[in-house]
Amino acid sequence: MSPPPLAALAAAAALVALTGPPLRGDEPAPFALHPGDRVLFYGDSITDQNLYTSDVETYVLTRFPALQATFRNAGWGGDTVTGGGGGPIDVRLSRDVVPFHPTVMTVMLGMNDGHYRALEPAALAAYAQGMAHILDVAAAALPGVRIYVLQPSAYDDVTRPPGFPGGYNAVLQRFAAEDAQLAAARHLAVVDLNTPVRTALERAKALNPTLAPKLIADRVHPGAALHLVMAAALLAGWNAPAVVTTVAIDAGQMKTLQSDFTQVALLEGGDGLVWDQQDARLPMALNLEDPSIALADQAAGLTRRLNQERLTVTGLADGSYTLTIDRARIGVFSAAQLAGGLNLGAYPTPMARQAQAVLQLVAQRHRLHVVRWRAVELGTAEVATEPVTKLRAALLDELDREEQDLVRDARERAQPIRRHYELVAMGPAAP
């Protein structure tokens, strides 16, 4: 039988990427986002960092490349439930949220609302009232919007002594309890970002007490590694699948035993094994060569939870084998290791580098949007002379086109491409 053509493999992979295999009764709920969803992230400087937001966006683009969701980050440093540097809360909502017409909205505030001191009843009441106002205004202005209340990320009272008895994170946990009550009263989903960050810090401190404090250098703003922990928590709240692809090959029978979210073709034996794969998904962009991200991965199990890219090859003769993908050397593995299964999500594969390239495009698109939003749209709003008004309109149009080009580029880059795998025998098995 002749192998399936590339177009057929790509079409099948795209269908699986969007729909997945048929659900069984014991399988988890489907991913929360729908085709064409418009996702808006709202929050303070931690959202404004554009790190967990870019991680989430990149995961969606690469794990569900046919979903065609769009994203907007409306975080603003210093914000509280009543607003901040970007204006009062009602201005922020009417100007920065509603015009995007989101179908999905996340809200995370609280870090600034406790004023970095022991819990004050007045501050707690103001937070509860302000958060209720945000949720009610958003629901009224955006009928049908699916709102996710994100409990505030942790203040670092783990790697450094608390500044006062109980510590500031205990205040944030009290705010998180208010979030849960407000969400329950409105039948909204709530996602805990505090516990995962705090737990990751505790485990990171035990693993590497020197590096752990650098994961959140100023105790407030997580670095990129902890933002991945936050992204993983939000994605878990969205029922994000851990599996990228699963491939099982019997080299003795020259047969593909399993191929989930991928299509295997051109399987051939000889001095090892060669085949092609047209995957339906890419792995999450985890740069495990970064020591901080590697530590966060150890502490929070990011690869295990979100990047299961399983390859199992049985029936090989005893010995060691070099695995390459598109001629890039992945590693040397024994026949026993290959029979037991590898998680390629833990290796710097060409697929991982492709996902990293998508992440860079996502971050670049957001930086451009911030220039358009704050420097041009808001920064020149008070200048009403005709020349400035015309120049402003032209510049906004050009920036909109540039942003759409980056959206298109990221989506195109997120499309998996056909990869060539080789397992070449290296002789006796290494210890």
C-alpha positions as CSV (number, residue, x, y, z in Angstrom):
1,M,0.0,0.0,0.0
2,S,1.4,3.4,-0.9
3,P,1.9,5.9,2.0
4,P,-0.8,8.6,2.4
5,P,0.2,11.9,0.7
6,L,1.3,14.9,2.8
7,A,-2.0,16.8,2.1
8,A,-4.1,13.9,3.5
9,L,-1.9,13.7,6.6
10,A,-2.1,17.4,7.2
11,A,-5.9,17.4,6.7
12,A,-6.4,14.5,9.1
13,A,-4.1,16.1,11.7
14,A,-5.9,19.4,11.4
15,L,-9.2,17.7,12.0
16,V,-7.9,15.9,15.1
17,A,-6.3,19.1,16.4
18,L,-9.7,20.9,16.4
19,T,-12.0,18.1,17.4
20,G,-9.8,15.5,19.2
21,P,-10.8,11.8,19.2
22,P,-14.3,10.8,20.3
23,L,-14.9,11.3,24.0
24,R,-15.5,8.3,26.3
25,G,-17.5,8.5,29.5
26,D,-14.3,8.4,31.6
27,E,-12.5,11.2,29.8
28,P,-12.2,14.7,31.1
29,A,-14.3,17.6,29.9
30,P,-13.3,19.2,26.6
31,F,-11.1,22.3,26.5
32,A,-12.9,25.4,27.6
33,L,-12.2,27.6,24.6
34,H,-14.4,27.4,21.5
35,P,-13.5,28.1,17.9
36,G,-13.4,31.9,17.3
37,D,-13.3,32.8,21.0
38,R,-12.1,36.3,21.9
39,V,-10.1,36.1,25.2
40,L,-9.3,39.2,27.3
41,F,-7.0,39.2,30.3
42,Y,-7.8,41.9,32.8
43,G,-5.6,42.8,35.8
44,D,-2.8,44.8,37.3
45,S,1.0,44.8,36.7
46,I,1.3,41.0,37.0
47,T,-1.0,40.7,34.0
48,D,0.7,43.7,32.4
49,Q,4.0,41.8,32.5
50,N,2.5,39.8,29.6
51,L,4.1,36.6,30.6
52,Y,1.4,34.1,31.8
53,T,-0.9,35.7,29.2
54,S,1.6,35.0,26.4
55,D,2.2,31.5,27.7
56,V,-1.6,30.8,27.7
57,E,-2.0,32.3,24.2
58,T,0.9,30.4,22.8
59,Y,-0.4,27.1,24.3
60,V,-3.8,27.6,22.7
61,L,-2.2,28.5,19.3
62,T,0.1,25.5,19.3
63,R,-2.1,22.8,21.0
64,F,-5.2,23.8,19.0
65,P,-3.9,25.4,15.8
66,A,-7.3,25.2,14.1
67,L,-9.1,27.0,16.9
68,Q,-8.6,30.6,15.6
69,A,-9.0,32.2,19.0
70,T,-7.8,35.8,19.5
71,F,-6.4,37.4,22.6
72,R,-6.1,40.8,24.2
73,N,-4.1,41.8,27.4
74,A,-5.7,44.7,29.2
75,G,-3.5,44.6,32.3
76,W,-2.3,47.9,33.8
77,G,0.4,48.2,36.4
78,G,-0.7,49.5,39.7
79,D,-4.4,48.8,39.2
80,T,-6.8,48.0,41.9
81,V,-10.5,47.1,41.8
82,T,-11.3,50.8,41.6
83,G,-8.8,51.4,38.7
84,G,-5.4,53.1,38.7
85,G,-3.0,54.7,36.3
86,G,-5.1,53.8,33.3
87,G,-8.2,55.6,34.8
88,P,-11.1,54.8,37.0
89,I,-12.5,51.3,36.8
90,D,-15.6,52.3,34.7
91,V,-13.4,54.0,32.2
92,R,-11.1,51.0,32.1
93,L,-14.0,48.7,31.5
94,S,-15.8,50.8,28.9
95,R,-12.6,51.7,27.0
96,D,-10.2,48.8,27.4
97,V,-12.6,45.8,27.7
98,V,-16.0,46.2,26.1
99,P,-14.9,47.4,22.7
100,F,-12.9,44.1,22.2
101,H,-16.2,42.2,22.6
102,P,-14.6,39.3,24.5
103,T,-16.4,36.0,24.8
104,V,-14.0,34.9,27.5
105,M,-12.6,37.2,30.2
106,T,-10.2,36.6,33.1
107,V,-9.9,39.0,36.0
108,M,-7.0,39.0,38.5
109,L,-6.6,41.8,41.0
110,G,-5.8,42.1,44.7
111,M,-2.0,42.5,44.9
112,N,-2.3,46.2,45.3
113,D,-5.7,46.3,47.1
114,G,-4.2,45.1,50.4
115,H,-1.7,47.9,50.4
116,Y,1.2,45.5,51.4
117,R,0.3,45.5,55.1
118,A,-1.7,43.4,57.5
119,L,-5.3,42.8,56.7
120,E,-7.6,45.8,57.2
121,P,-11.3,45.2,57.3
122,A,-12.0,48.4,55.2
123,A,-9.6,47.2,52.5
124,L,-11.2,43.8,52.4
125,A,-14.7,45.3,52.1
126,A,-13.5,47.7,49.4
127,Y,-12.0,44.8,47.5
128,A,-15.1,42.7,47.7
129,Q,-17.3,45.6,46.6
130,G,-15.0,46.6,43.8
131,M,-14.6,43.1,42.4
132,A,-18.4,42.6,42.5
133,H,-18.8,45.8,40.5
134,I,-16.3,44.6,37.9
135,L,-18.0,41.2,37.5
136,D,-21.5,42.7,37.3
137,V,-20.6,45.5,34.8
138,A,-18.7,43.0,32.6
139,A,-21.6,40.5,32.6
140,A,-24.1,43.3,31.8
141,A,-22.1,44.9,29.1
142,L,-21.0,41.6,27.5
143,P,-24.0,39.2,27.4
144,G,-22.9,35.6,27.3
145,V,-19.2,36.3,28.3
146,R,-17.6,33.5,30.2
147,I,-15.8,35.1,33.1
148,Y,-13.0,33.3,35.0
149,V,-12.1,34.9,38.4
150,L,-8.4,34.4,39.0
151,Q,-7.4,34.4,42.7
152,P,-4.3,36.7,43.1
153,S,-0.9,35.2,42.6
154,A,1.3,34.8,45.7
155,Y,3.4,37.4,47.5
156,D,6.7,35.7,48.4
157,D,6.7,35.0,52.1
158,V,8.4,31.7,51.3
159,T,12.0,32.4,50.3
160,R,12.2,35.5,52.6
161,P,10.8,36.1,56.1
162,P,7.4,37.7,56.2
163,G,7.4,41.5,56.8
164,F,4.8,41.2,59.6
165,P,3.2,38.4,61.5
166,G,1.3,36.1,59.2
167,G,2.8,37.8,56.1
168,Y,1.2,39.6,53.2
169,N,0.3,36.5,51.3
170,A,-2.1,35.6,54.0
171,V,-3.9,38.9,53.1
172,L,-4.0,37.8,49.5
173,Q,-5.5,34.5,50.5
174,R,-8.2,36.3,52.3
175,F,-8.9,38.2,49.2
176,A,-8.9,34.9,47.3
177,A,-11.6,33.7,49.6
178,E,-13.7,36.7,48.7
179,D,-13.1,35.9,45.0
180,A,-14.5,32.4,45.5
181,Q,-17.6,33.7,47.2
182,L,-18.3,36.3,44.6
183,A,-17.8,33.8,41.8
184,A,-20.0,31.2,43.4
185,A,-22.8,33.7,43.9
186,R,-22.6,34.5,40.1
187,H,-22.1,30.9,38.9
188,L,-18.6,31.9,37.6
189,A,-15.5,29.8,37.4
190,V,-12.7,30.5,39.8
191,V,-9.0,29.6,39.3
192,D,-6.5,29.5,42.2
193,L,-3.2,31.1,41.1
194,N,-2.0,31.7,44.7
195,T,-1.6,28.1,45.9
196,P,0.3,26.9,42.8
197,V,2.8,29.7,43.0
198,R,3.3,29.4,46.7
199,T,3.7,25.6,46.5
200,A,6.2,26.0,43.6
201,L,8.2,28.4,45.7
202,E,8.2,26.0,48.6
203,R,9.4,23.1,46.5
204,A,11.9,25.3,44.6
205,K,13.4,26.5,47.9
206,A,13.9,22.9,49.0
207,L,15.5,22.0,45.6
208,N,17.6,25.1,45.1
209,P,17.6,27.7,48.0
210,T,19.9,30.0,46.0
211,L,17.9,30.2,42.8
212,A,14.4,30.1,44.4
213,P,14.3,33.7,45.5
214,K,15.2,34.8,42.0
215,L,11.9,33.3,40.7
216,I,10.1,36.3,42.2
217,A,12.9,38.9,42.7
218,D,10.8,41.7,44.2
219,R,8.4,39.4,46.1
220,V,5.5,40.7,44.0
221,H,6.1,40.2,40.3
222,P,6.9,36.6,39.3
223,G,9.6,35.9,36.8
224,A,9.0,34.0,33.6
225,A,9.3,30.6,35.3
226,L,6.6,31.3,37.8
227,H,4.4,32.8,35.1
228,L,4.5,29.4,33.5
229,V,3.2,27.9,36.8
230,M,0.4,30.5,36.7
231,A,-0.4,29.7,33.0
232,A,-0.5,26.0,33.9
233,A,-3.0,26.7,36.6
234,L,-5.2,28.7,34.3
235,L,-5.0,26.1,31.6
236,A,-5.9,23.4,34.1
237,G,-9.0,25.4,34.9
238,W,-9.7,25.3,31.2
239,N,-9.3,21.5,31.0
240,A,-6.1,21.8,29.0
241,P,-4.9,18.4,27.8
242,A,-1.5,17.2,28.8
243,V,-1.0,15.1,25.7
244,V,0.7,16.6,22.7
245,T,1.1,13.4,20.7
246,T,1.4,9.7,21.4
247,V,3.3,7.3,19.1
248,A,4.0,3.6,19.7
249,I,5.9,1.6,17.0
250,D,6.7,-2.1,16.9
251,A,10.0,-2.2,15.0
252,G,9.9,-5.9,14.8
253,Q,6.6,-6.0,13.1
254,M,7.2,-2.7,11.3
255,K,3.8,-1.5,12.5
256,T,2.4,1.6,14.1
257,L,0.6,0.5,17.2
258,Q,-0.7,3.9,18.3
259,S,-0.7,7.4,16.9
260,D,-2.8,9.9,18.8
261,F,-2.9,13.5,17.5
262,T,-0.5,12.6,14.7
263,Q,-0.1,10.5,11.5
264,V,2.8,8.2,11.0
265,A,4.0,7.5,7.5
266,L,7.0,6.0,5.5
267,L,7.9,3.6,8.3
268,E,11.0,1.7,7.3
269,G,13.5,-0.5,9.0
270,G,17.2,-1.3,8.4
271,D,20.0,-0.2,10.7
272,G,17.5,1.3,13.1
273,L,14.2,2.8,12.1
274,V,13.0,5.8,10.1
275,W,9.5,7.4,9.7
276,D,7.7,10.7,9.1
277,Q,5.2,12.3,11.4
278,Q,2.5,14.9,10.6
279,D,1.5,16.0,14.1
280,A,-1.7,17.9,14.8
281,R,-0.2,19.8,17.8
282,L,3.0,21.4,19.0
283,P,4.4,21.1,22.6
284,M,4.0,24.0,25.0
285,A,6.8,26.6,24.8
286,L,9.0,25.5,27.8
287,N,12.6,26.5,27.5
288,L,14.0,23.9,29.9
289,E,17.5,25.1,29.1
290,D,16.8,28.1,31.3
291,P,17.8,27.2,34.9
292,S,14.8,29.1,36.4
293,I,12.3,27.4,34.1
294,A,13.9,24.0,34.7
295,L,13.6,24.6,38.5
296,A,9.9,25.6,38.1
297,D,9.4,22.5,36.0
298,Q,10.9,20.4,38.8
299,A,8.8,22.2,41.4
300,A,5.5,22.2,39.6
301,G,5.7,19.3,37.1
302,L,5.0,21.5,34.1
303,T,6.2,19.0,31.5
304,R,4.3,16.2,33.1
305,R,1.1,18.2,33.3
306,L,1.1,19.9,29.9
307,N,3.8,18.4,27.6
308,Q,3.3,14.7,27.2
309,E,4.8,13.9,23.8
310,R,5.2,10.2,24.1
311,L,7.3,8.0,21.8
312,T,7.6,4.3,22.4
313,V,9.5,1.9,20.1
314,T,9.5,-1.8,20.9
315,G,11.1,-4.7,19.0
316,L,14.5,-3.1,18.5
317,A,17.7,-5.2,18.9
318,D,19.6,-4.6,22.1
319,G,22.0,-1.6,21.8
320,S,22.0,2.1,21.8
321,Y,20.3,4.3,19.2
322,T,20.7,7.9,18.2
323,L,17.4,9.7,17.8
324,T,17.3,12.6,15.3
325,I,14.3,14.7,14.2
326,D,14.9,16.6,11.0
327,R,18.6,15.7,11.4
328,A,18.7,17.5,14.8
329,R,20.2,15.2,17.4
330,I,17.8,14.6,20.3
331,G,19.8,12.1,22.3
332,V,21.2,8.5,22.5
333,F,18.8,6.0,24.1
334,S,19.0,2.3,24.8
335,A,16.5,-0.2,23.3
336,A,15.1,-0.6,26.8
337,Q,14.6,3.1,27.2
338,L,12.8,3.4,23.9
339,A,10.7,0.3,24.8
340,G,9.8,2.0,28.1
341,G,8.8,5.2,26.3
342,L,10.3,8.7,26.0
343,N,8.6,12.0,26.7
344,L,9.9,14.2,23.8
345,G,8.3,17.2,25.6
346,A,11.3,17.2,27.9
347,Y,13.8,17.6,25.1
348,P,14.8,20.6,22.8
349,T,13.2,19.2,19.7
350,P,12.5,21.1,16.4
351,M,8.8,21.1,17.5
352,A,9.8,22.8,20.8
353,R,11.8,25.4,18.9
354,Q,8.8,26.0,16.6
355,A,6.7,26.6,19.7
356,Q,9.3,29.0,21.1
357,A,9.1,31.0,17.8
358,V,5.3,31.3,18.2
359,L,5.8,32.6,21.8
360,Q,8.2,35.3,20.4
361,L,5.6,36.4,17.8
362,V,2.9,36.5,20.5
363,A,5.0,38.7,22.7
364,Q,6.0,40.9,19.8
365,R,2.3,41.4,18.9
366,H,1.4,42.4,22.4
367,R,4.3,45.0,22.6
368,L,3.0,46.5,19.4
369,H,-0.5,46.6,20.8
370,V,0.7,48.5,23.9
371,V,2.3,51.1,21.7
372,R,-0.9,51.5,19.8
373,W,-3.1,51.5,22.9
374,R,-1.2,53.6,25.3
375,A,1.2,55.8,23.3
376,V,-1.0,56.6,20.3
377,E,-4.6,56.0,21.2
378,L,-4.5,57.3,24.7
379,G,-1.3,59.4,24.6
380,T,-2.6,61.7,21.8
381,A,-6.3,61.7,22.7
382,E,-6.3,65.2,24.2
383,V,-4.7,66.7,21.1
384,A,-7.7,67.6,18.9
385,T,-6.1,69.7,16.1
386,E,-6.9,68.5,12.6
387,P,-3.4,67.6,11.5
388,V,-2.8,65.5,14.7
389,T,-6.2,63.9,14.4
390,K,-5.5,62.8,10.8
391,L,-2.0,61.6,11.6
392,R,-3.3,59.7,14.6
393,A,-6.0,58.0,12.6
394,A,-3.5,56.9,9.9
395,L,-1.1,55.7,12.5
396,L,-3.7,53.7,14.3
397,D,-4.8,52.1,11.1
398,E,-1.2,51.2,10.2
399,L,-0.6,49.7,13.7
400,D,-3.8,47.7,13.4
401,R,-2.6,46.2,10.1
402,E,0.8,45.4,11.7
403,E,-0.9,43.7,14.6
404,Q,-3.1,41.6,12.4
405,D,0.0,40.6,10.4
406,L,1.6,39.4,13.6
407,V,-1.6,37.5,14.5
408,R,-1.5,35.8,11.1
409,D,2.2,35.1,11.4
410,A,1.8,33.5,14.8
411,R,-1.1,31.3,13.6
412,E,0.9,30.2,10.5
413,R,4.0,29.5,12.6
414,A,1.8,27.4,15.0
415,Q,0.8,25.0,12.2
416,P,2.7,21.7,12.8
417,I,4.9,20.6,9.8
418,R,5.9,17.1,8.7
419,R,8.9,15.9,10.6
420,H,11.4,13.2,9.7
421,Y,12.5,10.8,12.5
422,E,15.6,8.5,12.5
423,L,16.7,5.9,15.0
424,V,20.3,4.8,14.1
425,A,21.9,1.9,15.9
426,M,25.1,2.9,17.8
427,G,26.3,-0.5,19.0
428,P,26.2,-2.0,22.5
429,A,23.9,-0.3,25.0
430,A,25.4,2.4,27.2
431,P,25.2,1.8,31.0
